[in-house]
């Protein structure tokens, strides 16, 4: 898990340390020094340039060193451990009207220590500064073992520290080199920030260490500056013929003191529209290149006047001040979503490597034109975007690292020319992510031999044995050494399972799955355990190592692989929320399928994996449901049944229905008149068919009241979900082919299909088209709907008045992740109720939470979001859960009864609204 970060590089460490406090962190540094073992400090592991991988000990400060020791609202400072997450600090400071200024796109998981190490910036560095600008003091351990407290508010020139004395002497002997080559423009992040050590800058060693990438010292505690957001904010959207034309406008825009200036072109916009839908892109100004500008201030009239002046001076084709906050948020989201999607939106996978070069903003337009020409000359595609106000350009590029044997050579050829191009514009190899292993070798193309000699001298002062993050900045590793992607071409699975190999390498390590506070379904297991191996990224790394075959041996049956996948809930949250579309649920099914092919499986694969079969059997034999329920509820028999089925003994067991619910309702509505809206197939899943439930009858009643004639199938049509989640993919494909044969004739006649279980509907829209090569499957998928989706087409359908009620809604994970929950949200909003939507997983996830050994974990997942939401809403809240597993979990853990949407509509009389 620690052999790579968010970069192209794979360097296997000798060990990993997770110190629990400052003393342990210092002891780890001392132990590494004594053993002469290299040491690399790691925060969130989102470094794009290979800054957080190393051959010795990797020190994970994010796991335990997360304490905010003090916030001083008067001084506007905070004292934090290096593993404190930016978002956590900003949330804690918000009660004082403050926050930490730099806000990179990884703000929900990047650590303050990591941000200082790479001198992270983010889109609002124009207004709030880089990380170096926001460092007040650092407590560090140098490579010599010296403990230093470096305070920007103190004069360190007369310090008795041997390190600081040597550093000061070095600076004073090289003032000319430093003054002419460092700090030439704001985003000159490459190399060491020696300009901070100049006499006119107060010999500020704390700020100097920002951007040193852990090569000089290990941060044990940091004091950082907090900022206050101005109360009034406005946004401008400006359109230009091209993105370079937009960049040409920087000299006209920057005098208006923007907080952020973000640039992009149609390439990014088209990616967002194609991937997330046209609704994700509001109307943009005319043109093919755009700039979004943010202005803030204390006086709304002054901000408005500044915005008007900027608009007039910008030279745009078309532009406007965006007053609508919803539209403004959607426009900013284009930039954020596009950045995440850039890596998986080209014909070939796009990679980091040449990631964040920067040039002086006044020269940005010309640089972008030459950069596009360079891409074309090398036959490469990229999606440039960036912080145009700072001259910083991000670009993921489709280097052919896995397509051809000479991929690494093509990569080297391009980045060497790209470095020369950036240097020719007076630019920096890195504008905010650091040089790492990707760009340190390129520093001679930017700096003189004298400047490089200074880097080496500084390194000798702080770390004479080259133990701290070796291979970075000084005596760098070759930029094409230790590349992870090309190695897969030499593995057997690359030939036999190329699709799987490509899929597990979709994870680039961006780490949205390890966000400090969840923003969607992903990743409930990590939210419950906070262990890297239980994150989407951690699992992807282990699967990548399985493919590699050197660290993880044993292939599909490797113990490490199954340990990592054991707590994966197959929720599919990552398939939607991960910027790279990593679908761990699908990968887990593939691993289980291959690992148990032709072998005896775990008991739960037969009991719960074959549950639709057992359900059909139970409800087709008279008295068998009653006997089965008796066995599952009787104290003496229930433990035996659970043990045989592989179910945890603490679990309650759902009760079988006396008869098939589908058959019962089919007989009841079989002679119903044709509805005014026509026929609709009511497709009943195996869970709601076989277990005690009113869902089928309620759904039929709602359909009839809305003017449809529900048709219930006489033949079984199972989606194979339980076979999919237990990795029995051949059986799942057989079930899907049978279901397609049953359902497609209705689809061919134009009859819509409404399902009763969202997770089963989700199979048609995701797994089915991958498991069955039949064009009819996609046609069935397009014709299937949730009840809310179908009702959305009936604008005049009356709904109950639930004003004054609170509804705690738990969308099924597969519904939220695969289909979305927009139709349900819109319908419920029309009822007038207060809607509390739970965004996480209930913790049961089909059979997962039932399996022996998963009970405590299942409860922990429940307690991350659903449990607190119920407690906050109180006992009188209506609980809504269309997912059978969600309702089962609520009944089992809380003794609460949840309603499906259909049951809610039936239980509350509709009212006609004028």
C-alpha positions in Angstrom: 0.0 0.0 0.0 2.9 2.4 0.6 5.0 1.4 -2.4 3.4 4.1 -4.5 1.6 7.5 -4.1 -0.4 9.4 -6.6 2.5 9.4 -9.1 3.9 7.1 -11.7 6.4 5.6 -9.4 6.7 2.4 -7.4 9.4 2.1 -4.8 9.0 -0.7 -2.3 9.9 0.5 1.3 11.7 -1.7 3.8 9.0 -0.9 6.4 6.2 1.5 7.4 6.0 3.4 10.7 2.7 4.9 12.0 3.9 6.9 15.1 1.2 7.6 17.6 2.6 10.8 19.0 5.4 13.3 18.6 7.8 11.3 20.8 7.4 8.2 18.7 7.9 10.2 15.5 11.2 11.6 16.8 12.2 8.1 17.9 11.5 6.7 14.4 13.8 9.4 12.9 16.5 8.6 15.5 16.2 4.9 14.8 16.5 5.4 11.1 19.6 7.5 11.5 21.2 5.0 13.8 20.5 2.2 11.4 21.4 4.4 8.4 18.0 3.5 6.8 16.4 6.1 4.5 13.3 7.8 5.8 10.4 9.3 3.8 7.6 11.1 5.5 4.1 10.6 4.0 0.9 12.5 4.6 -2.2 11.6 2.6 -0.1 9.9 -0.1 -1.6 12.1 -2.8 1.8 13.3 -4.1 1.8 13.5 -7.9 5.5 13.5 -8.4 6.7 10.6 -6.3 7.5 12.8 -3.3 6.1 10.3 -0.8 7.7 7.0 -1.8 11.1 5.8 -0.7 13.3 2.7 -0.3 13.6 2.7 3.5 11.0 3.5 6.1 7.9 5.3 5.0 6.5 7.3 8.0 2.7 7.7 7.8 1.9 10.8 9.9 -1.8 10.8 8.8 -2.9 7.7 10.7 -2.4 9.0 14.3 -0.8 12.5 14.3 -4.0 14.4 13.8 -4.3 16.6 16.9 -5.1 20.3 16.6 -3.3 21.5 19.7 -4.5 25.2 19.7 -6.3 27.8 17.7 -5.7 31.4 18.6 -8.4 33.5 16.9 -6.7 36.7 18.0 -3.3 35.9 16.5 -5.1 33.9 13.8 -2.8 30.9 14.2 -3.2 27.2 14.8 -0.7 24.7 16.2 -1.2 21.3 14.7 0.4 17.8 14.2 1.7 17.2 10.7 -1.1 14.7 10.0 -4.0 17.1 10.5 -6.1 17.3 7.4 -6.6 20.7 5.8 -10.4 20.4 5.8 -10.4 19.3 9.5 -8.4 22.4 10.5 -10.6 24.7 8.4 -13.7 23.3 9.9 -12.3 23.7 13.4 -11.3 27.3 12.7 -14.6 28.1 11.1 -16.3 28.8 14.4 -13.9 31.8 14.7 -14.6 32.9 11.1 -11.2 31.6 10.0 -9.7 28.9 7.9 -6.4 27.6 6.5 -5.9 29.5 3.2 -4.3 27.2 0.7 -7.0 24.8 -0.6 -5.8 22.3 -3.1 -8.3 20.0 -4.8 -7.3 17.3 -2.3 -8.3 19.5 0.7 -10.5 16.8 2.2 -7.6 14.5 2.8 -4.2 16.3 2.3 -2.3 16.9 5.5 -0.8 20.2 6.7 2.6 18.5 6.9 2.3 17.3 3.4 1.1 20.7 2.1 4.1 22.3 3.7 6.4 19.7 2.4 5.3 20.3 -1.2 4.5 24.0 -0.8 0.9 23.3 -1.9 -1.2 26.1 -3.2 -4.6 25.5 -4.7 -6.8 27.8 -6.8 -6.9 30.6 -4.2 -3.2 31.1 -3.7 -3.7 34.5 -5.3 -5.7 35.6 -2.4 -4.4 33.5 0.5 -0.9 32.6 -0.5 1.1 29.3 -0.8 1.7 27.0 2.1 5.1 28.7 2.6 3.3 32.1 3.0 1.2 30.6 5.7 3.9 28.9 7.8 4.5 30.7 11.1 6.7 28.2 13.0 7.9 24.6 12.6 9.3 22.1 15.1 11.6 19.7 13.1 14.2 17.0 13.4 17.0 17.4 10.9 18.9 14.6 9.2 21.7 15.2 11.7 19.2 14.5 14.5 19.1 18.1 15.7 15.8 19.3 17.2 15.0 22.8 16.0 12.1 25.2 16.6 12.0 27.5 13.7 9.8 30.6 14.2 9.3 33.2 11.5 8.7 35.8 14.2 12.2 35.3 15.7 15.6 36.3 14.3 17.5 33.1 13.8 20.6 34.7 12.4 22.4 34.6 15.7 21.2 31.1 16.7 23.7 28.8 18.4 22.4 25.9 16.3 25.2 24.4 14.2 22.8 23.8 11.4 21.5 27.3 11.3 24.9 28.9 11.6 26.2 26.9 8.6 23.1 27.7 6.6 23.4 31.4 7.3 27.0 31.4 6.3 26.2 29.7 3.1 23.5 32.2 2.2 25.7 35.2 2.9 28.4 33.8 0.7 25.9 33.3 -2.2 23.6 36.3 -2.2 24.1 37.1 -5.8 23.0 33.6 -7.0 20.0 33.6 -4.7 18.8 37.1 -5.6 19.0 36.5 -9.3 17.7 33.0 -9.6 15.1 32.5 -6.9 11.7 34.0 -6.2 11.6 35.4 -9.8 7.8 34.8 -9.9 5.2 33.6 -7.5 4.8 30.0 -8.6 8.6 29.2 -8.8 8.2 26.1 -6.5 10.9 23.9 -8.0 14.1 23.4 -6.0 14.6 24.9 -2.6 13.0 28.3 -1.7 16.3 29.9 -1.0 14.8 33.4 -1.4 13.3 33.1 2.1 16.8 33.0 3.5 17.9 36.4 2.1 18.5 39.2 4.7 15.7 41.3 3.3 13.3 38.3 4.0 14.6 37.9 7.6 16.4 34.6 7.1 13.0 32.8 7.5 14.1 29.2 7.8 10.6 28.0 8.6 9.2 29.3 5.3 12.3 28.1 3.5 11.6 24.5 4.6 8.2 24.6 2.9 8.7 22.9 -0.5 11.8 21.0 0.6 9.8 17.8 0.2 11.1 16.1 3.4 14.7 16.1 2.2 16.1 18.3 4.9 14.0 17.7 8.1 10.9 15.9 9.5 8.2 18.2 10.7 6.9 17.2 14.1 4.6 20.1 14.8 3.6 23.2 12.8 2.2 26.6 13.7 0.3 28.0 10.7 -1.5 31.2 9.8 -5.3 31.3 9.5 -7.2 33.7 7.3 -10.7 35.2 7.3 -12.8 35.0 4.2 -14.1 38.4 3.1 -17.9 38.6 3.6 -18.8 39.4 0.0 -17.8 37.2 -3.0 -18.7 37.5 -6.7 -17.7 35.4 -9.7 -17.2 36.3 -13.3 -17.3 33.9 -16.2 -15.4 35.0 -19.3 -15.3 33.4 -22.7 -12.5 33.7 -25.3 -11.8 32.1 -28.7 -9.2 29.8 -27.3 -7.6 28.9 -23.9 -4.3 30.7 -24.9 -6.4 33.8 -25.8 -7.9 33.6 -22.3 -4.4 33.3 -20.8 -3.4 36.4 -22.8 -5.8 38.4 -20.7 -3.9 37.9 -17.4 -2.1 41.3 -17.5 -5.5 43.0 -17.8 -7.2 40.9 -15.1 -4.7 40.7 -12.3 -4.7 44.4 -11.4 -8.3 43.9 -10.2 -7.0 41.8 -7.3 -8.8 38.5 -7.9 -8.7 35.8 -5.3 -8.7 33.0 -8.0 -8.4 32.9 -11.7 -9.1 29.4 -13.2 -8.7 28.6 -16.9 -9.8 25.8 -19.1 -11.1 25.1 -22.6 -13.7 23.0 -24.4 -11.7 19.8 -23.8 -12.4 19.8 -20.1 -16.0 21.0 -20.6 -16.7 18.2 -23.1 -15.3 15.6 -20.7 -17.6 16.8 -17.9 -20.7 16.9 -20.2 -20.0 13.5 -21.7 -19.3 11.8 -18.3 -21.7 13.5 -15.9 -24.4 14.6 -18.4 -25.2 17.9 -20.1 -27.0 19.1 -17.0 -23.7 19.2 -15.2 -22.6 22.1 -17.5 -24.5 25.4 -17.1 -24.6 27.9 -20.0 -21.1 29.2 -20.6 -20.1 32.4 -22.3 -19.4 32.3 -26.0 -16.1 30.9 -27.0 -13.9 27.8 -26.6 -11.7 28.9 -23.8 -12.9 30.2 -20.4 -11.7 31.9 -17.3 -13.6 31.9 -14.0 -12.6 34.7 -11.7 -13.4 35.2 -8.0 -13.4 38.6 -6.4 -13.9 39.1 -2.6 -14.1 42.2 -0.4 -15.7 43.8 2.7 -17.8 46.3 0.7 -20.4 44.8 -1.8 -20.4 48.1 -3.7 -16.7 48.0 -4.1 -16.7 44.4 -5.2 -19.4 45.1 -7.7 -17.5 48.1 -9.1 -14.3 46.0 -9.3 -16.2 43.2 -11.2 -17.6 45.7 -13.7 -14.2 47.2 -14.3 -12.7 43.7 -14.7 -15.4 42.7 -17.2 -14.8 45.8 -19.3 -11.1 45.4 -19.3 -10.9 41.7 -19.9 -11.2 41.7 -23.7 -13.5 38.7 -23.6 -15.8 37.6 -26.4 -18.6 37.2 -23.9 -18.8 37.4 -20.2 -21.0 38.0 -17.2 -21.0 38.5 -13.5 -22.6 35.4 -12.1 -25.0 36.4 -9.3 -26.8 33.1 -8.9 -24.9 31.1 -6.3 -26.2 27.8 -7.6 -24.9 28.6 -11.1 -21.6 29.8 -9.7 -21.1 26.6 -7.7 -21.9 24.5 -10.9 -19.3 26.5 -12.9 -16.6 26.0 -10.3 -17.6 22.3 -10.2 -16.8 22.0 -13.9 -13.2 22.8 -13.1 -13.1 20.4 -10.1 -14.8 17.5 -11.9 -12.9 18.0 -15.1 -9.6 17.9 -13.2 -10.6 14.6 -11.6 -11.9 13.1 -14.9 -9.0 14.2 -17.0 -7.0 11.0 -16.3 -9.6 8.6 -17.7 -11.2 10.6 -20.4 -8.8 10.1 -23.3 -8.5 7.2 -25.6 -5.5 6.0 -23.6 -5.0 6.4 -19.8 -3.6 9.8 -19.0 -0.9 10.1 -16.4 0.8 12.5 -14.1 4.5 13.3 -14.8 4.4 16.6 -16.4 1.8 17.8 -14.1 2.0 21.4 -12.9 4.6 23.5 -14.6 4.2 27.3 -14.2 5.4 30.3 -16.1 5.1 34.1 -15.3 1.4 34.9 -15.9 2.1 37.6 -18.5 3.7 34.9 -20.7 1.1 32.1 -20.2 -0.7 32.5 -23.5 2.4 32.1 -25.6 3.5 29.2 -23.5 0.2 27.4 -23.9 0.3 27.7 -27.7 3.8 26.2 -27.7 2.8 23.5 -25.2 -0.1 22.4 -27.5 2.3 22.3 -30.4 4.7 20.1 -28.3 1.9 17.6 -27.5 1.0 17.4 -31.2 4.7 16.9 -32.2 4.9 13.9 -29.9 1.5 12.5 -30.9 0.1 12.9 -27.4 -3.2 14.1 -26.0 -3.7 16.2 -22.9 -6.3 18.2 -21.0 -4.7 21.4 -19.8 -6.3 23.6 -17.2 -5.0 25.5 -14.2 -4.5 28.4 -12.0 -4.1 31.0 -14.8 -3.7 33.9 -12.4 -0.5 32.3 -11.1 0.6 31.0 -14.5 0.3 27.4 -13.3 -0.9 24.7 -15.8 -2.0 21.2 -14.9 -2.1 18.5 -17.6 -2.6 14.8 -17.5 -1.1 13.3 -20.7 -1.7 9.9 -22.4 1.9 8.8 -22.3 2.0 5.3 -23.9 3.5 3.7 -20.8 1.6 0.4 -21.2 0.9 0.3 -24.9 4.5 -0.2 -26.2 7.9 -1.3 -25.0 9.4 2.1 -25.7 6.7 3.9 -23.6 9.3 5.0 -21.0 11.6 6.4 -23.7 8.6 8.3 -25.2 7.8 9.7 -21.7 11.4 10.8 -21.2 11.6 12.5 -24.6 8.5 14.5 -24.0 9.2 15.7 -20.4 12.8 16.7 -21.4 11.4 18.9 -24.2 8.6 20.2 -21.9 11.2 21.2 -19.3 13.2 23.1 -21.9 10.0 24.8 -23.0 9.0 25.9 -19.5 12.5 27.1 -18.8 12.6 29.1 -22.0 9.7 31.1 -20.7 11.4 31.7 -17.3 9.2 29.1 -15.8 9.3 26.4 -13.1 9.2 22.7 -13.5 6.7 22.6 -10.7 4.2 25.2 -9.7 2.8 23.6 -6.6 3.2 19.8 -6.4 7.0 19.7 -5.9 9.7 18.1 -8.1 9.8 14.6 -6.5 11.1 11.8 -8.7 9.3 13.1 -11.7 11.2 16.4 -12.2 14.2 16.6 -9.9 16.4 15.3 -12.7 15.2 18.2 -14.8 16.3 21.0 -12.5 19.6 21.6 -14.4 17.4 22.7 -17.3 16.1 25.5 -15.1 18.9 26.4 -12.7 22.6 27.2 -13.2 25.4 25.0 -11.9 26.0 27.5 -9.1 22.4 27.2 -7.9 22.5 23.4 -8.1 25.7 23.5 -6.0 23.8 25.5 -3.4 21.1 22.8 -3.3 23.8 20.2 -2.6 25.4 22.3 0.1 22.1 22.9 1.8 21.4 19.2 1.7 24.9 18.4 3.3 24.1 20.9 6.1 20.8 19.4 7.0 21.2 15.8 6.0 24.8 14.9 5.3 24.1 11.1 5.1 21.3 11.6 2.5 18.8 9.6 4.6 15.8 11.9 4.2 13.8 11.2 1.1 16.8 10.3 -1.1 16.4 10.5 -4.8 14.5 13.8 -4.6 15.9 17.3 -5.5 19.6 16.6 -4.7 21.3 13.6 -6.4 18.0 12.8 -8.0 16.9 9.4 -9.2 16.4 9.1 -13.0 12.9 10.3 -14.0 12.2 7.1 -15.9 13.4 4.8 -13.1 10.9 2.8 -11.0 7.9 3.6 -13.3 5.0 1.5 -12.1 2.9 1.3 -15.3 5.4 -0.2 -17.8 6.1 -3.1 -15.5 2.7 -4.6 -16.0 3.6 -5.5 -19.6 5.9 -8.2 -18.2 3.3 -9.9 -16.0 1.2 -13.0 -17.1 -2.1 -11.3 -16.3 -1.4 -8.6 -18.8 -1.8 -11.3 -21.5 -4.6 -13.3 -19.9 -6.7 -10.6 -18.1 -5.7 -7.4 -19.8 -9.1 -5.7 -19.0 -8.7 -6.4 -15.3 -5.1 -5.2 -15.3 -6.1 -1.9 -17.0 -9.1 -1.5 -14.6 -7.2 -1.9 -11.3 -4.6 0.6 -12.6 -7.3 3.2 -13.1 -6.7 4.1 -9.4 -4.0 6.8 -9.6 -3.9 7.4 -5.8 -5.8 10.7 -5.7 -7.3 9.5 -2.5 -10.9 10.8 -2.6 -11.9 7.6 -0.9 -9.9 8.6 2.3 -11.5 12.0 2.7 -11.7 13.1 6.3 -15.4 13.7 5.9 -17.5 11.8 3.4 -19.1 13.6 0.5 -20.9 10.5 -1.0 -21.1 6.8 -0.6 -17.4 6.2 -1.1 -15.8 4.6 0.9 -17.9 3.4 3.9 -15.4 0.7 5.0 -12.6 3.3 5.3 -14.9 5.6 7.1 -15.6 2.9 9.7 -12.0 1.6 10.2 -9.7 4.5 9.0 -7.3 1.8 7.8 -5.7 2.3 4.4 -6.2 -1.3 3.5 -10.0 -0.8 3.8 -10.0 2.1 1.3 -10.6 1.9 -2.4 -7.1 3.1 -3.0 -5.5 0.6 -0.6 -7.4 -2.3 -2.2 -6.4 -1.0 -5.7 -2.8 -0.9 -4.7 -2.9 -4.4 -3.4 -4.5 -5.6 -6.6 -1.9 -3.8 -8.6 0.8 -5.6 -6.5 -1.0 -8.9 -7.2 -0.7 -8.1 -10.9 2.9 -7.3 -10.5 3.5 -10.6 -8.6 6.6 -9.7 -6.7 5.3 -8.4 -3.3 2.0 -10.2 -3.4 2.4 -13.8 -4.6 -0.2 -16.4 -5.1 -2.3 -14.5 -7.7 -6.0 -14.6 -7.3 -5.8 -16.6 -4.1 -3.2 -14.5 -2.3 -4.0 -14.0 1.4 -3.2 -10.3 1.2 -5.7 -9.8 -1.6 -8.6 -11.5 0.3 -7.7 -9.7 3.5 -8.0 -6.4 1.8 -11.2 -7.3 0.0 -12.9 -8.9 3.0 -14.4 -5.6 4.3 -15.3 -4.3 0.8 -19.1 -3.8 1.0 -19.4 -3.9 -2.8 -21.4 -0.7 -2.5 -20.2 0.7 -5.8 -19.7 4.1 -4.3 -16.2 4.3 -5.8 -17.6 3.6 -9.3 -19.5 6.9 -9.0 -17.5 9.0 -6.6 -14.0 8.1 -7.5 -12.7 10.6 -10.1 -11.0 7.8 -12.0 -14.1 5.5 -11.9 -12.4 2.8 -9.9 -15.1 0.1 -9.4 -13.9 -2.0 -6.5 -17.1 -4.0 -6.3 -16.5 -5.3 -9.9 -12.9 -6.1 -9.2 -13.8 -8.0 -6.0 -16.3 -10.1 -7.9 -13.7 -10.9 -10.5 -11.2 -11.9 -7.8 -13.7 -14.2 -6.1 -14.7 -15.6 -9.5 -11.1 -16.5 -10.4 -10.0 -17.6 -6.9 -12.8 -20.1 -6.4 -13.2 -21.3 -10.0 -13.6 -25.1 -9.8 -13.0 -25.0 -6.0 -15.1 -25.4 -2.9 -16.5 -22.0 -1.8 -17.2 -20.5 1.6 -20.6 -21.5 3.1 -22.1 -18.1 2.6 -21.5 -18.2 -1.1 -23.9 -21.1 -1.3 -26.4 -19.9 1.3 -26.6 -16.2 0.6 -25.1 -16.3 -2.9 -27.8 -18.7 -4.0 -30.5 -16.9 -1.9 -32.9 -16.3 -4.9 -32.9 -20.1 -5.5 -33.6 -20.9 -1.9 -36.3 -18.2 -1.8 -38.1 -19.6 -4.9 -37.9 -23.1 -3.3 -39.2 -22.0 0.0 -42.2 -20.1 -1.3 -43.2 -22.8 -3.8 -43.5 -25.7 -1.3 -46.5 -25.5 1.1 -45.6 -25.1 4.7 -41.9 -24.8 4.0 -41.8 -21.1 4.7 -43.5 -21.7 8.1 -41.0 -24.4 8.9 -38.0 -22.3 7.7 -39.2 -19.4 9.8 -39.6 -21.6 12.8 -36.1 -23.0 12.4 -34.6 -19.5 12.0 -36.4 -18.1 15.0 -36.3 -21.0 17.5 -33.5 -20.5 20.1 -32.2 -24.1 19.9 -32.3 -24.3 16.1 -31.4 -20.8 15.0 -27.7 -21.1 16.0 -27.4 -24.3 14.0 -29.1 -22.7 10.9 -26.8 -19.7 11.1 -23.7 -21.8 11.5 -24.6 -23.9 8.5 -25.3 -20.8 6.4 -22.2 -18.9 7.6 -24.3 -16.2 9.2 -23.1 -14.3 12.3 -24.8 -15.6 15.4 -25.7 -12.1 16.5 -27.8 -11.5 13.4 -31.5 -11.7 13.2 -33.0 -13.6 10.3 -35.6 -12.1 7.9 -38.8 -14.1 7.7 -40.0 -15.8 4.6 -43.4 -14.9 3.2 -46.1 -17.6 3.3 -46.3 -17.5 -0.5 -44.6 -15.7 -3.3 -45.5 -12.0 -3.0 -45.3 -11.7 -6.7 -47.8 -14.5 -7.2 -50.1 -13.1 -4.6 -50.2 -9.7 -6.1 -50.4 -11.0 -9.7 -53.6 -12.9 -8.8 -55.0 -9.8 -7.2 -54.4 -7.4 -10.1 -54.5 -10.0 -12.9 -58.0 -8.8 -14.0 -57.4 -5.1 -13.4 -58.6 -2.9 -16.3 -56.0 -1.4 -18.6 -54.8 1.8 -17.1 -55.1 5.2 -18.9 -51.4 5.3 -19.2 -51.0 1.8 -20.5 -49.3 -1.3 -19.3 -46.2 -1.5 -17.1 -44.2 -4.5 -16.0 -43.8 -4.7 -12.3 -40.6 -6.6 -12.0 -40.3 -8.2 -8.5 -36.9 -9.0 -7.2 -36.1 -12.2 -5.3 -35.9 -10.5 -1.9 -39.3 -8.7 -2.0 -40.8 -11.8 -3.6 -39.6 -14.4 -1.0 -39.5 -12.5 2.3 -42.3 -11.0 4.3 -42.9 -7.6 2.7 -45.7 -5.3 1.6 -43.5 -3.6 -1.0 -44.9 -5.5 -4.0 -48.5 -4.8 -3.1 -47.8 -1.2 -2.3 -46.0 -0.6 -5.6 -48.8 -2.2 -7.6 -51.3 0.1 -5.7 -49.3 3.2 -6.5 -49.0 2.3 -10.2 -52.8 1.7 -10.4 -53.5 5.0 -8.7 -51.2 6.7 -11.2 -53.1 5.3 -14.2 -51.0 2.3 -15.1 -52.0 -1.3 -15.4 -49.2 -3.3 -13.7 -48.3 -6.6 -15.2 -46.5 -9.1 -12.9 -44.4 -11.8 -14.6 -45.4 -15.4 -14.6 -41.8 -16.5 -15.2 -38.8 -15.8 -12.9 -36.5 -13.1 -14.1 -33.5 -12.8 -11.7 -30.7 -10.3 -12.2 -28.1 -12.5 -10.5 -27.1 -9.9 -8.0 -26.2 -12.3 -5.2 -24.2 -14.4 -7.6 -22.3 -11.3 -8.7 -21.4 -10.1 -5.2 -20.1 -13.6 -4.3 -18.1 -13.8 -7.5 -20.1 -16.5 -9.2 -20.1 -14.7 -12.5 -20.9 -17.6 -14.8 -24.1 -18.3 -12.8 -24.9 -14.6 -12.8 -24.6 -14.4 -16.5 -26.9 -17.4 -16.9 -29.5 -15.7 -14.7 -29.2 -12.5 -16.7 -29.6 -14.2 -20.0 -32.8 -15.9 -18.7 -34.1 -12.6 -17.4 -33.3 -10.9 -20.7 -35.3 -13.5 -22.5 -38.3 -12.9 -20.2 -38.2 -9.1 -20.1 -37.1 -8.1 -23.6 -40.4 -9.0 -25.4 -42.1 -6.3 -23.2 -39.4 -3.9 -24.0 -39.8 -4.5 -27.7 -43.4 -3.6 -27.4 -42.5 -0.3 -25.6 -43.7 -1.4 -22.2 -41.7 0.2 -19.3 -40.4 -1.9 -16.5 -40.6 -0.8 -12.8 -38.5 -2.7 -10.2 -39.1 -3.1 -6.5 -35.4 -3.4 -5.4 -33.0 -0.6 -6.4 -29.9 -2.8 -6.2 -31.4 -5.3 -8.7 -32.3 -2.4 -11.1 -28.7 -1.2 -10.8 -27.4 -4.5 -12.1 -29.1 -3.8 -15.4 -27.4 -0.4 -15.7 -23.9 -1.6 -14.7 -22.9 -5.3 -14.4 -25.3 -6.8 -16.8 -24.0 -5.1 -19.9 -20.5 -6.2 -18.9 -21.4 -9.8 -18.1 -23.7 -10.6 -21.1 -22.8 -9.8 -24.7 -26.3 -9.3 -26.0 -27.6 -6.0 -27.4 -31.0 -6.8 -25.8 -29.4 -6.3 -22.3 -28.8 -2.6 -23.0 -32.4 -2.3 -24.3 -33.7 -3.8 -21.1 -31.5 -1.6 -19.0 -32.8 1.5 -20.8 -36.4 0.4 -20.1 -36.1 -0.2 -16.4 -37.1 2.4 -13.9 -37.5 3.0 -10.2 -41.0 3.9 -9.1 -39.9 7.5 -8.6 -38.4 7.7 -12.1 -41.7 6.5 -13.6 -43.8 8.8 -11.4 -41.6 11.7 -12.5 -43.2 11.5 -15.9 -46.6 12.2 -14.3 -46.6 15.8 -13.4 -50.2 15.9 -12.2 -49.9 12.8 -9.9 -51.1 13.8 -6.5 -48.8 13.3 -3.5 -49.4 13.3 0.2 -48.9 16.5 2.2 -46.2 15.6 4.7 -45.5 19.1 5.9 -44.2 19.0 9.5 -42.8 15.5 9.1 -39.1 14.6 8.9 -38.1 11.9 6.5 -34.7 10.2 7.1 -34.0 8.7 3.6 -31.4 6.0 3.2 -30.9 5.4 -0.5 -29.5 2.0 -1.3 -25.8 2.3 -2.1 -26.2 0.8 -5.6 -29.1 3.2 -6.3 -27.1 6.2 -5.2 -24.0 5.1 -7.0 -25.3 3.7 -10.3 -28.7 5.4 -10.9 -28.6 8.5 -8.7 -31.4 9.6 -6.4 -32.5 12.8 -8.1 -36.0 11.5 -9.0 -36.7 10.3 -5.5 -35.4 13.6 -4.0 -37.6 15.7 -6.3 -40.7 13.7 -5.6 -40.2 13.8 -1.8 -39.6 17.5 -1.9 -43.1 17.9 -3.4 -44.6 16.4 -0.3 -43.4 19.3 1.9 -41.5 17.1 4.3 -38.1 17.9 5.7 -35.8 15.5 4.0 -32.6 14.2 5.7 -30.7 12.2 3.1 -28.2 9.8 4.4 -25.2 9.6 2.0 -23.4 6.6 3.4 -24.0 2.9 3.5 -26.3 1.2 6.0 -23.6 -1.4 6.7 -25.5 -4.5 5.7 -24.8 -4.3 2.0 -26.7 -7.4 0.9 -25.1 -10.5 2.3 -21.9 -8.8 3.5 -23.1 -7.7 7.0 -24.7 -11.1 7.6 -21.5 -13.1 7.2 -19.9 -14.5 10.3 -17.2 -12.1 11.5 -18.6 -9.0 9.9 -21.2 -8.0 12.5 -19.0 -5.5 14.5 -17.8 -3.9 11.3 -21.3 -3.8 9.9 -22.5 -1.9 13.0 -19.5 0.4 12.8 -20.5 1.4 9.2 -24.1 1.9 10.4 -22.8 4.2 13.1 -20.8 6.4 10.7 -23.8 8.1 9.1 -27.2 6.3 9.3 -27.1 5.8 13.0 -26.3 9.4 13.8 -28.9 10.6 11.3 -31.6 8.6 13.1 -30.6 9.8 16.5 -30.6 13.5 15.4 -34.0 13.1 13.7 -35.7 11.5 16.8 -38.1 8.7 17.2 -41.0 10.4 15.3 -39.1 10.6 12.0 -40.3 8.6 9.1 -37.6 6.3 7.8 -37.5 5.7 4.1 -35.4 2.9 2.6 -36.2 1.2 -0.7 -33.3 -1.3 -0.3 -34.2 -4.6 1.3 -30.9 -4.8 3.0 -31.2 -1.3 4.4 -34.6 -2.1 5.9 -33.2 -5.4 7.3 -30.3 -3.6 8.9 -32.6 -1.0 10.5 -34.9 -3.6 11.9 -32.0 -5.7 13.2 -29.8 -3.1 14.8 -32.4 -0.5 15.8 -35.7 -2.3 15.9 -37.0 0.5 13.5 -39.4 -0.2 10.6 -38.5 1.6 7.4 -40.9 2.2 4.6 -40.3 1.9 0.9 -41.4 4.9 -1.2 -44.4 2.9 -2.4 -45.4 2.1 1.2 -45.0 5.7 2.2 -47.3 6.8 -0.7 -49.9 4.2 0.2 -49.8 4.9 3.9 -50.5 8.6 3.5 -53.4 9.8 1.5 -52.6 12.0 -1.5 -54.0 15.5 -1.7 -54.8 17.5 -4.7 -52.8 20.7 -4.7 -53.9 23.9 -6.4 
